[in-house]
Amino acid sequence: MHILIVEDNRGIADNIADFLEMENHSFDFAMNGIVALEKVRSDEFDLIILDLMLPGIDGLEVCSTVRAESSRRIPIIMLTARDTLPDKLEGFDAGADDYLTKPFALEELGARIHAVAMRSLANANSQDNSVQVGELELIPETRSVIRAGKEIKLNKTCFRILHILMLASPRIVSKAELELQLWQNDPPESDVLRSNIYTLRNRIDKPFESAMLYTKHGVGYSIREPEE
């Protein structure tokens, strides 16, 4: 996932970044609330790790502003030394999805990132509204995929991959993120993802004049409208 770390303690921020890098996530930093909001407005993040005590604008205001301004619900995990029940309730009221008190183990942060991401994916997949990118449409309720008026038959895994990529479009989704969303912590040993990407490309691109499934080698995959 692409994660924004909002933390004014450089040592803590660096430790989190090192851990996220080992987990194959990409990340960006903000050392105060003002910069955090600027980055959220200009970039697409899959999750925000948000310190509560920040210079300029505190974490509560950052959280509530993100919720008010964003058209999609970005998962937010709050980090803070304030551990009383009223503090936690205030954080959840501002729109936090989870609340982790300092000091914390990086392994626990990783588990909470995974849990919050899975809840976010489940909420997205439970929606019955169709998803459309250009001439390509996916209807979760009926498991239908249509491109340029032609229905496309997909197996369950290809359908899920396409749904994830279309929900994220035009952002590139990394292999690690796809595997996490598809199989959680138990990915297949063989290269099942690559095989399904190959099948998906044959179904949604090969019968048509232009491609919509793009691969950025070493980074990941995306669904977007055909390039001119």
Long-range contacts (C-beta under 8 A, 24 or more apart in sequence): 1-25, 1-26, 1-46, 1-47, 1-113, 1-117, 1-174, 1-177, 1-180, 2-26, 2-27, 2-28, 2-43, 2-44, 2-45, 2-46, 2-171, 3-27, 3-28, 3-45, 3-46, 3-47, 3-48, 3-49, 3-113, 4-28, 4-29, 4-30, 4-36, 4-39, 4-40, 4-43, 4-45, 4-47, 4-48, 4-49, 5-29, 5-30, 5-49, 6-30, 6-31, 6-33, 6-36, 6-48, 6-49, 6-50, 6-51, 6-54, 6-59, 6-62, 7-31, 7-49, 7-51, 7-79, 8-32, 8-51, 8-53, 8-54, 8-55, 9-51, 12-51, 12-79, 12-102, 15-106, 16-49, 16-106, 16-109, 19-106, 19-109, 19-110, 23-110, 23-176, 24-174, 24-176, 25-113, 25-176, 25-177, 26-174, 31-55, 32-56, 32-57, 33-57, 33-58, 33-59, 33-61, 33-62, 36-62, 37-62, 37-65, 37-66, 40-66, 40-69, 40-70, 40-74, 41-69, 44-171, 45-74, 46-74, 46-75, 46-117, 46-177, 47-74, 47-75, 47-76, 47-77, 47-113, 47-116, 47-117, 48-74, 48-75, 48-76, 48-77, 49-77, 49-79, 49-109, 49-113, 50-76, 50-77, 50-78, 50-79, 50-96, 51-78, 51-79, 51-80, 52-78, 52-79, 52-80, 52-82, 52-87, 52-91, 53-80, 53-81, 53-82, 59-91, 60-90, 60-91, 60-94, 61-94, 63-91, 63-94, 63-95, 63-96, 64-94, 64-95, 66-95, 67-94, 67-95, 73-120, 73-123, 75-116, 75-117, 75-119, 75-120, 77-109, 77-112, 77-113, 77-116, 79-104, 114-180, 114-184, 114-185, 117-180, 117-181, 118-181, 118-184, 121-164, 121-181, 124-167, 125-163, 131-163, 131-166, 131-167, 132-166, 133-166, 133-169, 133-170, 133-212, 133-223, 133-224, 133-225, 134-212, 134-224, 134-225, 134-226, 136-166, 136-204, 136-212, 136-223, 138-162, 138-163, 138-166, 145-204, 147-204, 147-208, 147-212, 148-208, 150-207, 152-203, 152-204, 153-203, 154-200, 154-203, 155-196, 155-199, 157-182, 157-192, 157-196, 158-196, 158-199, 158-200, 158-203, 161-193, 161-196, 161-197, 161-200, 162-200, 162-204, 162-223, 165-213, 165-221, 165-222, 165-223, 166-223, 168-222, 168-223, 169-222, 169-223, 169-224, 170-222, 170-223, 170-224, 170-225, 171-222, 172-214, 172-216, 172-219, 172-220, 172-221, 172-222, 173-220, 173-221, 173-222, 174-219, 174-220, 175-220, 175-221, 177-220, 178-220, 178-221, 197-221
